Amino acid sequence: MNPRLVAVGDNVVDCYPDLGVMYPGGNAVNVAVHARRLGAASGYLGAVGTDAAGRVVRAALAGEGVDLSLLRVVEGRNASATVRLVAGERKFTGGQEGVSRFRLTAADLERLAEADVVHTGECSLMEDQLPELATAARLLSFDFSERPWEYVEAHARHAGIAILSAPSGAREEAHALARRVRDLGPSTVAVTLGSQGAVLISGDETVWAPAEPVTVVDTLGAGDAFIARLLVGAVRGEDLPDLAAAATAYASAACASYGAFGHEAPLDATLATPRDAPAAVLPNSKESA
């Protein structure tokens, strides 16, 4: 079975000034690309700019075979984020929102209703449109990343699959968090623990899978790789233990190269922000597991 997935929301170029390069990224874009690599028929619904960064994102998505029929091209600068690596761990130091914000149309919602799963998240600036997304989607996935409990409590009822990140948490705490979120409405909840693996709960079944050992080059986008594998496997009906193991292994493998999914481009100097610039409200400010 080839699942049909549409990712809705954020895209950026991740700028690495220390390396002089940039990569396309953003939670929604990363999930769409990885889902396509995993055999899904995936699409991306979002807004890109008309600058060099926007062209990098569009070219990468097209090159990966992601359906762009719902893409908006908006006059202006694309969203960007500045990334520094510390022992392979990505650190965001600044960025800009660009033309990221958009409104869903009735035609968009009709198209989303055809997908097996729709994904969005806390970086996509879609919170006020979640009721419409949840009504249209057969199954809505939402990435809460490391948002505080008040945020999770406010929006979890809209999601069928909820993903959270607790990279410094313990397994017991992750199990408790997953159960707490499940009680808000999602049928499936995943809590990623970075190098400690992930906890996955569906109904009354709970499993933990350790992370695969890997030489870490860049953790950027690892959480999004996990989400893509989780969603594709969930639609295919994979057993929970096998799905948890496969998703953590796929996320670990994503840490072995720079960027969220490759497509390196020379850094556009106009996009780089100073080392100590405060981070703006970035569409992909928490891409790692």
C-alpha positions as a printed NumPy array, in Angstrom:
array([[  0.   ,   0.   ,   0.   ],
       [  1.279,   3.454,  -0.924],
       [ -0.141,   5.939,   1.609],
       [ -1.227,   9.385,   0.487],
       [  0.19 ,  12.102,   2.725],
       [  0.   ,  15.896,   2.545],
       [  2.182,  18.032,   4.818],
       [  0.831,  21.5  ,   5.535],
       [  2.711,  24.541,   6.739],
       [  6.309,  25.552,   7.22 ],
       [  9.314,  25.585,   4.966],
       [ 12.68 ,  27.296,   5.388],
       [ 16.208,  27.322,   4.179],
       [ 18.514,  26.289,   7.002],
       [ 21.597,  28.489,   6.747],
       [ 24.949,  27.18 ,   8.023],
       [ 27.226,  30.24 ,   8.042],
       [ 30.151,  28.259,   9.472],
       [ 29.972,  25.94 ,   6.45 ],
       [ 28.947,  28.537,   3.878],
       [ 25.957,  26.491,   2.713],
       [ 22.203,  26.252,   3.127],
       [ 19.7  ,  23.432,   2.887],
       [ 15.937,  23.298,   2.314],
       [ 13.967,  22.292,   5.372],
       [ 11.078,  22.929,   7.724],
       [  8.991,  20.343,   9.553],
       [  6.248,  20.05 ,   6.926],
       [  8.684,  19.973,   4.01 ],
       [ 10.925,  17.423,   5.712],
       [  8.008,  15.111,   6.47 ],
       [  6.741,  15.364,   2.883],
       [ 10.172,  14.539,   1.447],
       [ 10.887,  11.626,   3.758],
       [  7.408,  10.21 ,   3.235],
       [  8.015,  10.29 ,  -0.509],
       [ 11.357,   8.522,  -0.059],
       [  9.53 ,   5.881,   1.953],
       [  7.142,   5.175,  -0.889],
       [  4.203,   7.422,  -0.044],
       [  2.493,   9.662,  -2.551],
       [  3.223,  12.907,  -0.737],
       [  2.334,  16.529,  -1.33 ],
       [  3.249,  19.851,   0.248],
       [  0.887,  22.742,   0.933],
       [  2.677,  25.913,   1.945],
       [  4.07 ,  29.249,   0.805],
       [  7.528,  29.892,  -0.64 ],
       [  9.133,  33.194,  -1.555],
       [ 10.358,  34.41 ,  -4.908],
       [ 13.969,  34.825,  -3.764],
       [ 16.897,  32.42 ,  -4.095],
       [ 15.871,  30.611,  -0.906],
       [ 12.38 ,  29.988,  -2.216],
       [ 13.811,  28.612,  -5.431],
       [ 16.035,  26.219,  -3.45 ],
       [ 13.03 ,  24.852,  -1.567],
       [ 10.901,  24.482,  -4.703],
       [ 13.678,  22.786,  -6.66 ],
       [ 14.381,  20.311,  -3.848],
       [ 10.721,  19.358,  -3.478],
       [ 10.322,  18.922,  -7.215],
       [ 13.511,  16.887,  -7.383],
       [ 12.204,  14.568,  -4.667],
       [  8.941,  13.97 ,  -6.512],
       [  6.709,  15.751,  -3.99 ],
       [  3.393,  16.974,  -5.426],
       [  3.467,  20.785,  -5.555],
       [  0.009,  21.412,  -6.985],
       [ -1.05 ,  23.063,  -3.701],
       [  2.085,  25.213,  -3.365],
       [  1.803,  29.005,  -3.141],
       [  4.574,  31.171,  -4.587],
       [  4.369,  34.537,  -2.834],
       [  6.297,  37.668,  -3.748],
       [  8.9  ,  38.272,  -1.062],
       [ 11.556,  36.565,   1.014],
       [ 11.352,  32.931,   1.965],
       [ 11.58 ,  31.879,   5.59 ],
       [ 15.077,  31.084,   6.819],
       [ 16.874,  29.919,   9.945],
       [ 20.506,  30.225,  10.988],
       [ 22.044,  27.013,  12.327],
       [ 25.231,  26.417,  14.303],
       [ 26.483,  22.918,  15.035],
       [ 27.947,  22.041,  18.432],
       [ 29.317,  18.487,  18.425],
       [ 26.745,  17.596,  15.787],
       [ 23.813,  19.068,  17.734],
       [ 22.003,  21.776,  15.827],
       [ 21.443,  25.13 ,  17.528],
       [ 19.2  ,  27.812,  16.032],
       [ 20.578,  31.331,  16.465],
       [ 18.218,  33.453,  14.392],
       [ 16.035,  33.668,  11.349],
       [ 13.015,  35.229,   9.698],
       [  9.436,  34.202,   9.061],
       [  9.281,  35.511,   5.508],
       [  6.122,  34.734,   3.541],
       [  5.236,  31.634,   5.576],
       [  1.749,  32.581,   6.746],
       [ -1.196,  31.657,   4.552],
       [ -4.879,  30.812,   4.777],
       [ -6.44 ,  27.535,   3.745],
       [ -9.122,  27.694,   1.083],
       [-12.168,  25.511,   0.552],
       [-10.365,  23.957,  -2.42 ],
       [ -7.368,  23.154,  -0.201],
       [ -9.578,  21.414,   2.334],
       [-11.268,  19.36 ,  -0.37 ],
       [ -7.876,  18.153,  -1.584],
       [ -6.698,  17.381,   1.943],
       [ -9.771,  15.238,   2.496],
       [ -8.482,  12.875,  -0.194],
       [ -5.263,  12.086,   1.71 ],
       [ -4.84 ,   9.164,   4.089],
       [ -3.016,  11.437,   6.539],
       [ -2.417,  15.174,   6.824],
       [  0.534,  16.45 ,   8.838],
       [  1.265,  19.839,  10.357],
       [  2.895,  21.11 ,  13.53 ],
       [  3.765,  23.835,  15.964],
       [  6.167,  25.524,  13.552],
       [  3.57 ,  25.939,  10.821],
       [  1.61 ,  28.838,  12.343],
       [ -1.652,  26.967,  11.682],
       [ -3.115,  26.844,  15.201],
       [ -6.158,  28.985,  14.388],
       [ -6.941,  26.759,  11.383],
       [ -6.634,  23.411,  13.168],
       [-10.408,  22.91 ,  13.534],
       [-10.812,  23.157,   9.752],
       [ -7.843,  20.85 ,   9.18 ],
       [ -9.135,  18.301,  11.66 ],
       [-12.593,  18.317,  10.094],
       [-11.238,  17.877,   6.567],
       [ -8.521,  15.293,   7.274],
       [ -9.197,  11.586,   7.577],
       [ -6.302,  11.498,  10.021],
       [ -4.473,  14.585,  11.302],
       [ -0.913,  14.356,  12.625],
       [  0.504,  17.196,  14.705],
       [  4.074,  17.753,  15.876],
       [  4.101,  19.461,  19.273],
       [  7.894,  19.242,  19.573],
       [  8.889,  20.669,  22.976],
       [  5.975,  23.023,  23.469],
       [  4.698,  23.54 ,  27.038],
       [  1.791,  21.552,  28.396],
       [ -0.653,  24.459,  28.052],
       [ -0.063,  24.455,  24.294],
       [ -0.466,  20.686,  24.033],
       [ -3.632,  20.756,  26.094],
       [ -5.128,  23.469,  23.895],
       [ -4.571,  21.701,  20.577],
       [ -4.184,  17.942,  21.102],
       [ -7.907,  17.268,  20.752],
       [ -7.628,  18.054,  17.03 ],
       [ -4.954,  15.433,  16.342],
       [ -5.335,  11.736,  15.667],
       [ -1.571,  11.288,  15.945],
       [  0.44 ,  13.514,  18.293],
       [  4.234,  13.69 ,  18.365],
       [  6.198,  15.313,  21.177],
       [  9.901,  15.711,  21.871],
       [ 11.62 ,  15.293,  25.245],
       [ 15.306,  14.848,  24.342],
       [ 16.509,  15.112,  27.941],
       [ 13.653,  13.156,  29.512],
       [ 13.575,   9.719,  31.065],
       [ 11.629,   6.793,  29.631],
       [  9.263,   6.652,  32.593],
       [  8.441,  10.341,  32.198],
       [  7.911,   9.859,  28.475],
       [  5.474,   7.006,  29.103],
       [  3.535,   9.164,  31.537],
       [  3.501,  12.105,  29.11 ],
       [  2.295,   9.907,  26.248],
       [ -0.588,   8.565,  28.339],
       [ -1.502,  12.072,  29.443],
       [ -1.632,  13.303,  25.845],
       [ -3.567,  10.218,  24.706],
       [ -6.225,  11.074,  27.268],
       [ -6.752,  14.402,  25.475],
       [ -7.954,  12.615,  22.346],
       [ -5.186,  11.402,  19.981],
       [ -5.355,   7.685,  19.239],
       [ -1.579,   7.457,  18.827],
       [  1.105,   9.398,  20.685],
       [  4.859,   9.345,  20.172],
       [  7.438,  10.925,  22.451],
       [ 10.928,  11.102,  20.983],
       [ 13.869,  11.05 ,  23.389],
       [ 16.758,  11.947,  21.11 ],
       [ 19.625,   9.517,  21.595],
       [ 17.463,   7.54 ,  24.042],
       [ 15.001,   6.427,  21.368],
       [ 11.24 ,   6.911,  21.456],
       [  8.099,   5.881,  23.294],
       [  5.012,   5.066,  21.229],
       [  1.513,   4.478,  22.571],
       [ -1.594,   3.449,  20.665],
       [ -4.736,   2.567,  22.569],
       [ -3.613,   0.478,  25.528],
       [ -0.37 ,  -0.684,  23.89 ],
       [  2.873,   1.093,  24.776],
       [  6.349,   0.343,  23.432],
       [  9.824,   1.817,  23.641],
       [ 12.474,   1.532,  20.946],
       [ 16.142,   2.498,  21.452],
       [ 17.907,   4.739,  18.972],
       [ 20.231,   3.035,  16.509],
       [ 23.937,   3.794,  17.107],
       [ 25.229,   6.218,  14.491],
       [ 28.038,   8.712,  14.069],
       [ 26.16 ,  11.98 ,  14.477],
       [ 27.01 ,  14.687,  11.969],
       [ 23.899,  16.865,  12.235],
       [ 20.716,  16.23 ,  14.24 ],
       [ 18.689,  18.702,  12.195],
       [ 15.509,  17.092,  10.896],
       [ 15.889,  13.783,  12.729],
       [ 12.549,  14.224,  14.455],
       [ 10.872,  14.924,  11.129],
       [ 12.369,  11.757,   9.646],
       [ 10.904,   9.874,  12.612],
       [  7.486,  11.419,  11.989],
       [  7.494,  10.498,   8.304],
       [  8.356,   6.866,   9.029],
       [  5.772,   6.78 ,  11.809],
       [  2.993,   8.107,   9.577],
       [  3.775,   5.887,   6.609],
       [  3.911,   2.816,   8.843],
       [  0.757,   3.759,  10.721],
       [ -1.252,   4.063,   7.509],
       [  0.155,   0.741,   6.329],
       [ -1.011,  -0.885,   9.563],
       [  2.401,  -1.955,  10.858],
       [  2.583,  -3.513,  14.32 ],
       [  3.462,  -0.996,  17.01 ],
       [  6.778,  -2.569,  18.144],
       [  7.999,  -2.911,  14.548],
       [  6.863,   0.618,  13.737],
       [  8.627,   2.132,  16.754],
       [ 11.87 ,   0.344,  15.888],
       [ 11.689,   1.333,  12.233],
       [ 10.943,   4.985,  12.986],
       [ 13.795,   5.376,  15.475],
       [ 16.216,   3.644,  13.101],
       [ 15.173,   5.921,  10.249],
       [ 15.595,   9.001,  12.455],
       [ 19.041,   7.866,  13.588],
       [ 20.163,   7.407,   9.991],
       [ 19.097,  10.985,   9.25 ],
       [ 21.736,  12.259,  11.693],
       [ 24.593,  10.962,   9.542],
       [ 24.55 ,  13.832,   7.023],
       [ 24.177,  17.61 ,   6.951],
       [ 20.817,  19.272,   6.551],
       [ 17.377,  17.754,   6.926],
       [ 17.468,  15.804,   3.652],
       [ 20.362,  17.128,   1.597],
       [ 20.164,  19.39 ,  -1.493],
       [ 23.035,  21.604,  -0.386],
       [ 23.219,  25.067,  -1.969],
       [ 25.708,  27.944,  -1.604],
       [ 24.712,  30.211,   1.254],
       [ 22.996,  33.414,   0.202],
       [ 24.78 ,  36.004,   2.341],
       [ 21.618,  38.097,   2.687],
       [ 19.983,  35.271,   4.663],
       [ 22.638,  34.708,   7.322],
       [ 21.941,  36.308,  10.679],
       [ 24.598,  37.338,  13.206],
       [ 25.794,  34.683,  15.642],
       [ 24.129,  36.336,  18.644],
       [ 20.91 ,  37.431,  16.955],
       [ 17.829,  36.401,  18.938],
       [ 15.811,  33.666,  17.252],
       [ 12.609,  34.914,  15.677],
       [  9.41 ,  32.9  ,  15.532],
       [ 10.891,  30.401,  13.143],
       [  8.795,  27.926,  11.192],
       [ 11.298,  25.145,  11.944],
       [ 12.753,  26.173,  15.289],
       [ 12.609,  22.622,  16.694],
       [ 13.353,  20.195,  13.887],
       [ 15.371,  17.692,  15.856],
       [ 14.022,  14.697,  17.73 ]])
